[in-house]
Amino acid sequence: VMGLGIDHPGGDRPGANAAVLAQVRGYWHTLRSQRRGALPHRSDIDPRGIANALTCAFLAERIAPGMARFRLAGTHLADLMGMDVRGMPVASLFDLDARPRLAEVLQQVLAMPGIGDLWLESPRGLGRGPLLGRMVFLPGEGDGEAPLVFGCLVTDGAIGRAPRRLTITRAAVEALDSAPARRVNRPCLPDLAESPAAYTPSRPHELFSAPMTPPPRAKPGRAHLRLVKSD
């Protein structure tokens, strides 16, 4: 499987094939080229452009420096958590020790802007076998709203008993030289007393047509991160 550091597909649910990661990344580059190097807008994203990756794709909205909340997410992310992740912080997929590093990746992806890559694992446990993963964060614009992260999460291995919390074994951010830096120190959106909806699998074409709701405030984290700058 390309990108996971392993030689065979695995797992018993959608998301094991890392080719979808390349499809999402390639589609984002296509959208960016259509805007002559500017970041894609949410309205540019057509689910037909990533038809084979919808179960693993997501859109998240920045809610604070280093923090984002899922607005739309494919069913593979719901399988990992055992519930619909829409409305939840991206950090909810990660264990506590990984969240500061995740926050720094998200901060740099949106502030540079840049492309973020994460190499992931999920610890073994009762009813949980080995699980490897890759995640990509691609910056976007929210059509006048808060900045967006368009991305994809793929895993290799049986999911087993949910939820599966992820750890970060490696992280990198590739700066986009031709894109202007952002100011991301805007005020957070107001808190909401919204509870995540119960998970019910949705059809792939519904991924980018689901309703969107404003996110709650969250605190950022700090950690070290390796920066990769492309020429």
Residue, then its C-alpha position, 0 to 999 in steps of 0.5 A: v500500500m502506497g504511503l503506509g510503509i507496508d507492502h499489502p492492503g489490509g483491514d476489514r473495512p473501507g479505508a485500508n487502500a492508501a491510493v485514496l490518499a493520493q487521489v485526494r491530494g491530486y484533486w486538491h492540486t488540480l483545484r489549486s491550479q484552476r485558481r492559479g496557485a490560490l487555495p481552493h474554496r469549499s465551493d470548488i470541491d465536487p465529491r465526484g472528483i474524489a469518488n473513490a475516496l469519499t469514505c475517508a475524506f473530511l472537511a474541518e473548520r478552524i476554530a482556534p489556533g491549532m484547533a479544527r472541528f469536523r464539519l463533514a466526514g466520511t464513514h471510515l472516520a466514524d468507523l474508527m470512533g464508533m460514532d459520527v465525528r461531524g461536529m467533533p474536534v479533529a483532536s478527538l481521534f487522537d490520544l492525549d499525548a498526540r494532541p499538542r503535536l497535532a495542534e502544531v501541524l494544524q497551526q502551520v498548515l493554516a498559517m503558512p499555508g502548507i500541506g501537513d502529513l501525519w504517520l499514525e499508529s493505534p495501540r493494541g488492546l483488548g479487541r484491538g489489533p495493530l493499526l497503521g495510518r496516514m493522514v493529510f491536511l490540505p488548506g482551503e478557504g471557507d467561502g467567506e467563513a473560517p479557513l478550512v482543512f480538506g483532508c483524508l485519513v486512511t488506515d491499514g489493519a482491522i479496526g476492531r473495537a472502537p474507538r481507536r485513538l491515534t498516535i503520531t509517529r512522524a509529522a511533516v509540513e510542506a510550505l506552499d511558496s506561492a501561497p500568501a501567508r495567512r493571519v490566523n489569530r482571529p477570535c474563536l467562534p462562540d461556544l455551542a451546546e451541541s452534542p454529536a449526532a448518533y452515527t448512521p452510515s451515509r451514502p458517499h454522495e452525501l458527504f459534501s451535502a450535509p448541514m454545517t454548524p458553527p464549532p465551539r472554542a478549544k485551546p491550542g497545544r504546542a509541540h515540536l514539528r519538522l518543517v519541510k519546504s519545497d522549492 
